[in-house]
Amino acid sequence: MDRSTKEAALGLVNLRRQNAAWQLLASRRAPLIITCLKSLFERRDASIPVDEMEQALADMLAEHANDEEFEVGTDYVLEARRELRDWISRRLVVERRAT
């Protein structure tokens, strides 16, 4: 690998570490979460309560529990909560206070 190829690869690694879109795509469960959030936002015009997002994601994880691609455990609600909290902490999903 020449120097410019290494620099380009390192640039992409840095993007993956720092850019929300790259983090989203690098997540193992990104297809499930994107699909879940897309379906929730298509049904509503405003924000979605976190507990509703957690339940919808838990339901989707349960649907894919036997799919090795997503490595889903047995406590779907806990996994959904952790996944969503991780996305919120990385600012991939924004949590807003109710007004």
PyRosetta script that sets phi, psi and omega in degrees:
from pyrosetta import init, pose_from_sequence

init()
pose = pose_from_sequence("MDRSTKEAALGLVNLRRQNAAWQLLASRRAPLIITCLKSLFERRDASIPVDEMEQALADMLAEHANDEEFEVGTDYVLEARRELRDWISRRLVVERRAT")
pose.set_psi(1, 128.2)
pose.set_omega(1, 178.8)
pose.set_phi(2, -81.1)
pose.set_psi(2, 172.6)
pose.set_omega(2, -174.0)
pose.set_phi(3, -60.6)
pose.set_psi(3, -42.7)
pose.set_omega(3, -177.8)
pose.set_phi(4, -67.2)
pose.set_psi(4, -33.5)
pose.set_omega(4, 176.8)
pose.set_phi(5, -68.4)
pose.set_psi(5, -42.6)
pose.set_omega(5, 177.5)
pose.set_phi(6, -62.7)
pose.set_psi(6, -43.0)
pose.set_omega(6, 179.6)
pose.set_phi(7, -64.2)
pose.set_psi(7, -40.1)
pose.set_omega(7, 178.5)
pose.set_phi(8, -64.4)
pose.set_psi(8, -43.2)
pose.set_omega(8, 178.9)
pose.set_phi(9, -63.8)
pose.set_psi(9, -42.7)
pose.set_omega(9, 177.8)
pose.set_phi(10, -63.9)
pose.set_psi(10, -37.0)
pose.set_omega(10, 176.3)
pose.set_phi(11, -61.3)
pose.set_psi(11, -41.4)
pose.set_omega(11, 178.2)
pose.set_phi(12, -68.8)
pose.set_psi(12, -36.8)
pose.set_omega(12, 175.9)
pose.set_phi(13, -62.4)
pose.set_psi(13, -43.3)
pose.set_omega(13, 177.3)
pose.set_phi(14, -62.3)
pose.set_psi(14, -41.0)
pose.set_omega(14, 175.7)
pose.set_phi(15, -60.2)
pose.set_psi(15, -43.0)
pose.set_omega(15, 179.6)
pose.set_phi(16, -61.7)
pose.set_psi(16, -35.1)
pose.set_omega(16, -179.9)
pose.set_phi(17, -75.6)
pose.set_psi(17, -32.8)
pose.set_omega(17, -169.2)
pose.set_phi(18, -110.1)
pose.set_psi(18, -22.2)
pose.set_omega(18, -173.2)
pose.set_phi(19, -98.9)
pose.set_psi(19, 127.9)
pose.set_omega(19, -176.4)
pose.set_phi(20, -58.9)
pose.set_psi(20, -39.7)
pose.set_omega(20, -179.4)
pose.set_phi(21, -64.3)
pose.set_psi(21, -41.2)
pose.set_omega(21, 177.8)
pose.set_phi(22, -66.1)
pose.set_psi(22, -40.9)
pose.set_omega(22, 178.7)
pose.set_phi(23, -62.9)
pose.set_psi(23, -40.4)
pose.set_omega(23, 178.4)
pose.set_phi(24, -59.2)
pose.set_psi(24, -48.8)
pose.set_omega(24, -177.8)
pose.set_phi(25, -71.4)
pose.set_psi(25, -25.0)
pose.set_omega(25, -179.3)
pose.set_phi(26, -82.4)
pose.set_psi(26, -14.8)
pose.set_omega(26, -179.3)
pose.set_phi(27, -68.0)
pose.set_psi(27, 135.4)
pose.set_omega(27, -179.2)
pose.set_phi(28, -60.9)
pose.set_psi(28, -35.6)
pose.set_omega(28, -177.8)
pose.set_phi(29, -98.8)
pose.set_psi(29, 11.1)
pose.set_omega(29, -178.3)
pose.set_phi(30, -51.2)
pose.set_psi(30, -44.4)
pose.set_omega(30, -179.9)
pose.set_phi(31, -59.1)
pose.set_psi(31, -38.7)
pose.set_omega(31, 178.9)
pose.set_phi(32, -68.8)
pose.set_psi(32, -44.5)
pose.set_omega(32, -176.8)
pose.set_phi(33, -68.6)
pose.set_psi(33, -43.2)
pose.set_omega(33, 178.4)
pose.set_phi(34, -61.3)
pose.set_psi(34, -44.5)
pose.set_omega(34, 178.7)
pose.set_phi(35, -62.2)
pose.set_psi(35, -43.0)
pose.set_omega(35, 179.8)
pose.set_phi(36, -63.1)
pose.set_psi(36, -51.2)
pose.set_omega(36, -178.8)
pose.set_phi(37, -64.1)
pose.set_psi(37, -39.3)
pose.set_omega(37, 178.7)
pose.set_phi(38, -59.3)
pose.set_psi(38, -46.2)
pose.set_omega(38, -178.9)
pose.set_phi(39, -65.8)
pose.set_psi(39, -36.3)
pose.set_omega(39, 177.9)
pose.set_phi(40, -66.6)
pose.set_psi(40, -45.6)
pose.set_omega(40, -177.8)
pose.set_phi(41, -71.0)
pose.set_psi(41, -28.0)
pose.set_omega(41, 177.6)
pose.set_phi(42, -67.4)
pose.set_psi(42, -26.8)
pose.set_omega(42, -178.2)
pose.set_phi(43, -89.0)
pose.set_psi(43, -8.6)
pose.set_omega(43, -174.6)
pose.set_phi(44, -135.8)
pose.set_psi(44, 154.1)
pose.set_omega(44, 175.9)
pose.set_phi(45, -96.6)
pose.set_psi(45, -24.6)
pose.set_omega(45, -175.0)
pose.set_phi(46, -108.3)
pose.set_psi(46, -165.8)
pose.set_omega(46, -179.6)
pose.set_phi(47, -70.4)
pose.set_psi(47, 165.6)
pose.set_omega(47, -177.4)
pose.set_phi(48, -118.3)
pose.set_psi(48, 130.0)
pose.set_omega(48, 177.9)
pose.set_phi(49, -60.2)
pose.set_psi(49, 142.5)
pose.set_omega(49, -177.6)
pose.set_phi(50, -58.1)
pose.set_psi(50, -40.9)
pose.set_omega(50, -178.5)
pose.set_phi(51, -65.0)
pose.set_psi(51, -32.5)
pose.set_omega(51, 176.1)
pose.set_phi(52, -69.5)
pose.set_psi(52, -38.4)
pose.set_omega(52, 177.1)
pose.set_phi(53, -65.6)
pose.set_psi(53, -43.4)
pose.set_omega(53, 179.2)
pose.set_phi(54, -60.5)
pose.set_psi(54, -44.2)
pose.set_omega(54, -178.7)
pose.set_phi(55, -66.3)
pose.set_psi(55, -42.6)
pose.set_omega(55, 179.2)
pose.set_phi(56, -63.1)
pose.set_psi(56, -41.2)
pose.set_omega(56, 178.3)
pose.set_phi(57, -67.9)
pose.set_psi(57, -40.5)
pose.set_omega(57, 177.1)
pose.set_phi(58, -60.1)
pose.set_psi(58, -42.3)
pose.set_omega(58, 177.7)
pose.set_phi(59, -61.8)
pose.set_psi(59, -41.7)
pose.set_omega(59, 179.7)
pose.set_phi(60, -67.9)
pose.set_psi(60, -39.5)
pose.set_omega(60, 176.9)
pose.set_phi(61, -61.9)
pose.set_psi(61, -40.7)
pose.set_omega(61, 178.4)
pose.set_phi(62, -62.1)
pose.set_psi(62, -38.8)
pose.set_omega(62, 178.9)
pose.set_phi(63, -63.3)
pose.set_psi(63, -29.0)
pose.set_omega(63, -175.9)
pose.set_phi(64, -110.8)
pose.set_psi(64, 22.0)
pose.set_omega(64, -175.8)
pose.set_phi(65, -59.3)
pose.set_psi(65, -30.9)
pose.set_omega(65, -176.8)
pose.set_phi(66, -95.6)
pose.set_psi(66, 5.2)
pose.set_omega(66, -179.1)
pose.set_phi(67, -92.2)
pose.set_psi(67, 112.7)
pose.set_omega(67, -177.8)
pose.set_phi(68, -61.6)
pose.set_psi(68, -23.6)
pose.set_omega(68, -178.3)
pose.set_phi(69, -58.6)
pose.set_psi(69, -32.3)
pose.set_omega(69, -172.6)
pose.set_phi(70, -106.8)
pose.set_psi(70, -6.3)
pose.set_omega(70, 178.3)
pose.set_phi(71, 47.6)
pose.set_psi(71, 61.4)
pose.set_omega(71, -179.4)
pose.set_phi(72, -92.1)
pose.set_psi(72, 131.5)
pose.set_omega(72, 177.2)
pose.set_phi(73, -84.6)
pose.set_psi(73, -153.8)
pose.set_omega(73, -175.9)
pose.set_phi(74, -104.3)
pose.set_psi(74, -19.5)
pose.set_omega(74, 178.8)
pose.set_phi(75, -97.9)
pose.set_psi(75, 84.4)
pose.set_omega(75, -172.9)
pose.set_phi(76, -62.7)
pose.set_psi(76, -39.5)
pose.set_omega(76, -178.8)
pose.set_phi(77, -65.1)
pose.set_psi(77, -46.1)
pose.set_omega(77, 179.3)
pose.set_phi(78, -62.9)
pose.set_psi(78, -44.5)
pose.set_omega(78, 179.2)
pose.set_phi(79, -63.6)
pose.set_psi(79, -40.6)
pose.set_omega(79, 178.0)
pose.set_phi(80, -62.9)
pose.set_psi(80, -44.2)
pose.set_omega(80, 179.6)
pose.set_phi(81, -61.3)
pose.set_psi(81, -46.7)
pose.set_omega(81, 179.7)
pose.set_phi(82, -63.2)
pose.set_psi(82, -44.3)
pose.set_omega(82, -179.4)
pose.set_phi(83, -62.0)
pose.set_psi(83, -46.5)
pose.set_omega(83, -179.5)
pose.set_phi(84, -65.6)
pose.set_psi(84, -42.5)
pose.set_omega(84, 178.3)
pose.set_phi(85, -62.8)
pose.set_psi(85, -38.0)
pose.set_omega(85, 177.5)
pose.set_phi(86, -63.2)
pose.set_psi(86, -43.5)
pose.set_omega(86, 179.8)
pose.set_phi(87, -66.0)
pose.set_psi(87, -38.0)
pose.set_omega(87, 177.9)
pose.set_phi(88, -66.2)
pose.set_psi(88, -44.4)
pose.set_omega(88, -178.8)
pose.set_phi(89, -64.9)
pose.set_psi(89, -30.6)
pose.set_omega(89, 177.9)
pose.set_phi(90, -88.9)
pose.set_psi(90, 3.3)
pose.set_omega(90, 178.4)
pose.set_phi(91, 62.7)
pose.set_psi(91, 32.2)
pose.set_omega(91, 173.5)
pose.set_phi(92, -85.2)
pose.set_psi(92, -25.7)
pose.set_omega(92, 173.7)
pose.set_phi(93, -130.2)
pose.set_psi(93, 137.2)
pose.set_omega(93, -177.8)
pose.set_phi(94, -99.3)
pose.set_psi(94, 127.1)
pose.set_omega(94, 176.6)
pose.set_phi(95, -98.1)
pose.set_psi(95, 124.9)
pose.set_omega(95, 179.8)
pose.set_phi(96, -116.7)
pose.set_psi(96, 147.5)
pose.set_omega(96, 177.0)
pose.set_phi(97, -76.0)
pose.set_psi(97, 142.8)
pose.set_omega(97, 176.2)
pose.set_phi(98, -70.0)
pose.set_psi(98, 140.4)
pose.set_omega(98, 179.8)
pose.set_phi(99, -110.0)
pose.dump_pdb("model.pdb")
